């Protein structure tokens, strides 16, 4: 794969918004999913500082839930990252070169919390699913490259 188009736009083709999720390199010497984090693009921008141009992205963070992939699916689970005190989403600015590729997240529809089932949102759509659900699988089966990266 030579290049991939990622989006962070409020209106995609005169329709709903499109904020893609991406796999971000951590440069921590690990392999597989431990070498990456997941983020949702919110803004792509650049700025000049002392005759150099920096191309950046604002991303909302997701945290890996367990120490390994889910035993039933083989996929890693991630959840939205929140600040402990304010309960606001954690966001950060990263260099665009730290993004490896787009990533496909699958909402986990049924979650058991202390013995009771959490209800699903009534009106969820593809453009609001990342806001409606809290827990997601990182789909390593989407293509051969993703399977090789995350295995």
C-alpha positions in Angstrom: 0.0 0.0 0.0 1.5 3.3 -1.1 -1.0 5.8 0.3 -4.3 6.0 1.9 -6.8 8.9 2.1 -8.0 9.8 5.6 -10.8 12.3 6.4 -11.6 14.8 9.1 -14.5 16.9 7.7 -17.7 18.3 9.1 -19.7 17.4 5.9 -18.7 14.6 3.6 -20.2 14.8 0.1 -23.0 17.1 1.1 -24.0 14.6 3.8 -23.0 13.7 7.3 -19.6 14.3 9.0 -16.7 12.0 8.5 -14.0 11.7 11.2 -11.8 8.6 10.4 -10.0 6.5 13.0 -6.3 5.9 12.6 -3.5 3.7 13.9 -0.8 5.9 15.5 2.8 4.7 15.9 4.1 4.9 19.5 7.9 4.2 18.9 8.1 2.2 22.1 10.0 -0.8 20.7 7.0 -3.1 21.1 5.4 -5.2 18.3 1.8 -5.8 17.3 -1.0 -3.7 18.9 1.3 -2.7 21.8 3.3 -0.6 19.3 0.3 1.5 18.4 -2.5 3.6 19.8 -5.9 4.4 18.2 -7.2 7.9 17.6 -10.1 9.6 15.9 -9.2 12.4 13.6 -10.8 15.7 14.5 -8.7 18.2 12.5 -5.9 18.1 10.0 -3.8 21.3 9.9 -0.3 22.7 9.3 1.7 25.6 10.6 5.0 27.3 9.9 7.6 27.9 12.6 11.1 29.2 11.8 10.9 28.5 8.1 9.7 24.9 8.7 6.2 23.6 8.0 4.7 21.1 10.4 1.8 19.0 9.3 -0.3 17.9 12.2 -3.6 16.2 13.3 -5.8 16.7 16.3 -7.0 13.3 17.5 -9.3 12.0 20.2 -7.6 9.1 22.0 -8.7 5.5 22.6 -7.1 3.3 25.2 -6.5 -0.4 24.9 -8.7 -2.3 27.4 -6.9 -5.6 28.2 -3.3 -6.9 28.1 -4.1 -9.1 25.1 -6.6 -9.6 22.4 -10.1 -10.9 23.1 -10.0 -14.7 23.4 -13.2 -15.3 21.3 -12.5 -12.9 18.4 -8.7 -12.4 18.5 -9.3 -8.7 18.2 -8.0 -6.0 20.7 -10.6 -3.9 22.6 -10.3 -0.2 22.9 -12.4 2.4 24.7 -12.7 6.2 24.6 -10.1 7.9 26.7 -11.4 10.4 29.3 -9.7 12.8 31.7 -10.2 11.3 35.2 -11.4 14.5 36.9 -13.3 16.4 34.3 -14.6 13.3 32.3 -13.8 15.2 29.1 -12.4 13.3 26.1 -8.6 13.2 25.9 -7.3 14.8 22.7 -3.8 15.5 21.5 -1.9 17.0 18.6 0.3 14.6 16.7 2.6 14.8 13.7 0.9 13.4 10.6 3.9 11.1 10.0 3.0 9.3 13.2 -0.2 8.0 11.6 0.4 4.5 10.0 -3.0 4.0 8.4 -6.7 4.1 8.9 -8.2 1.6 11.3 -11.7 0.0 11.4 -13.4 -0.1 14.7 -16.4 -2.4 15.4 -18.7 -1.3 18.3 -19.2 -3.9 21.0 -23.0 -4.0 21.2 -23.7 -5.9 24.4 -21.7 -5.0 27.5 -22.5 -6.5 30.9 -22.0 -4.1 33.8 -22.3 -5.6 37.3 -24.7 -8.3 36.2 -27.1 -6.1 34.1 -27.2 -5.4 30.4 -26.6 -1.9 29.1 -29.2 -0.8 26.6 -28.2 0.0 23.0 -28.8 3.5 21.6 -32.1 3.7 19.8 -31.0 5.8 16.8 -27.4 5.0 16.0 -26.0 5.6 12.5 -22.6 5.1 10.9 -21.6 8.7 11.5 -22.6 8.7 15.2 -21.5 5.2 16.2 -18.2 6.4 17.6 -20.1 8.7 19.9 -22.9 6.3 20.8 -20.8 3.4 22.0 -18.0 3.2 24.5 -16.2 0.0 23.7 -14.8 -1.2 20.3 -12.9 -4.0 18.6 -10.0 -3.1 16.5 -10.7 -5.1 13.3 -7.5 -6.8 12.3 -9.5 -8.9 9.7 -10.3 -5.9 7.5 -7.4 -6.7 5.1 -4.1 -8.6 4.9 -2.0 -5.6 5.9 -3.9 -4.9 9.1 -3.7 -8.6 10.0 0.1 -8.6 9.6 0.5 -5.4 11.5 -1.6 -6.4 14.6 -0.7 -10.1 14.8 
